[in-house]
Amino acid sequence: MAEPKKGAVKLLDIRETPLDVTEVMDALDDDASGGVTLFVGRVRDHDGGKGVTGLDYQAHPTALARLTEVAEKVAADHGVAGVAAVHRTGHLDIGDIAVIVATASGHRGEAFAASRDLIDTLKAEVPIWKHQVFTDGTDEWVGAP
């Protein structure tokens, strides 16, 4: 893995409080970055053909350390000037923001590629698990070991 640009990781957190797009955008404020790509993941009302009433996220104690490793690797691999990622834990209702990731770069192409890599790798490798409750009374854990 290459070294990330010095100071490229601007904001990382896993928290129970609501997430704020403005906080993420402010963290990536940089006059040299012409492109900022932002992804907001929200709780939807369905999954796998079943209605969802809400969900809970739980994070392993090592989740923030793993998120840091992922963010540093994405920054290095894509050469972006800024990386931010925040993920919610606890109970979330339909429409609540569950995750925000963003990257800033001199050009849009790098920012798009880095943000896609960041959200995909976060979902695959950071130990945060989702417990969904369905309208039919059943439930399911997603991403749990």
N, C-alpha and C positions, 0 to 999 in steps of 0.2 A: 504494500500500500504506500502510495506517495504521501508526503506530508501535506496536510491541508494548509491553505493560505493562513498566515498568522491572524488570529482573531476572527476567522470565518464563521465559527459557531457563535451566534449572537444570543440565542434564547432557546433553552430547553427546559421543560418542566412536565411533571405528571402531578395533577392536582384534582381535588374534589370540587373546587369552585368553578363557576362558569368560565368558559374560554372567551377571549376577546380578539377579534380580527385586528382591531386597531393596535393592540399591544404588539402583535406579531409584525405588522407593517412598520410600526415605529422602530422596532428592534432592527429592521433591515434598511432603515433610512440611510442612504449612501449616494452622494452626488455622482459617483463614478458608475453606478449600476443603472443601466438603461432598461433592464428587464427584471421584473419581480414576478414570479409565478407563485400563486397562492392556491392551496387546496384546502377546502373545508369539508370535513366528513360529518354528516348529521345523522341522527337516529331516524330511520324510516319506519313506516307503519306496516311493513311486511318483510318477510324473508322466506325464501324457499316455498312460495305459494301459500304461506300462512300469515295471518294477521299478527302483528306484534303490538303489545300494549306498552312496553317499556323494556329497559334493560339496565343491568348493572355491570360496571367494569371493575375488575380487581387487578392490581399490579403486584408482581413479585418484588421483594425488597431490592433486587438487583436491576430492576427495570430502568431506572434513570441512568445507571452506569452503562447499561447496554445501549440505551438510546444515545448516549454521548459517543460511544464507539461508532455507532451507525452514522451519526451526523458528521463526525470527523472523517469517516471514510468517504461519504458522499461529497463532502467539501473537497477532499483531495482528488477523488476520481474525476470530478467535473470542473475543478478549478474555479468554483464560484466564490464570490466575495462575501456572501452571507447565507447562513442556514439557520432556520428556526423551526422548532417542533414542540407543540404542547398537546398533551393528551389528558383527557378527563377520566376520573375514576368516580366510583359511587353510583348512585341511581340517576338515570337520565330518562327523560320523557321523550315522546315523539317530537321531532323538530329540534331538540337540543343539539348543540355542537359537541361532538365527541372527540374530534382531533382537528388540529390545524397544522399544516406544514407549509413552508415557503422557502424559496431560495432567491437570492439576488445575484445578478451577473451583469457584465457589460453588455451582453446580448441576450435576446429572448431564447435562442436555441439551447444554450447551456442551462438557463434557468428552467425551462420546461423539462429537459432531460433529468436534471438534478432533482427537481421536485417529484417527478414520477418515481425515480429511484428511491428517494427518501421515504415516500409513503409506502411503496411496495416492500421495502426492506424493513421498515418499522413494523408493518403488519406481520411479516414473516418471522422476524427475529427478536423483537422486544417482547418480553414476557408480560403481556397485558391480555387478560382474558375477559370475554364478554358472556354474560349470562342473560339470555333472551327469554322473555315470558310472552307466550302466544295467547291470542284471544280465545283459543279452545281450552285453555287451562294447562297445557303442557309447557315445558320449558326445555332449554338446550344451552349447553356450554359450548362456546366457539373459541378455538385456539388454546384450550386447556390441554395440558400434557396428559 
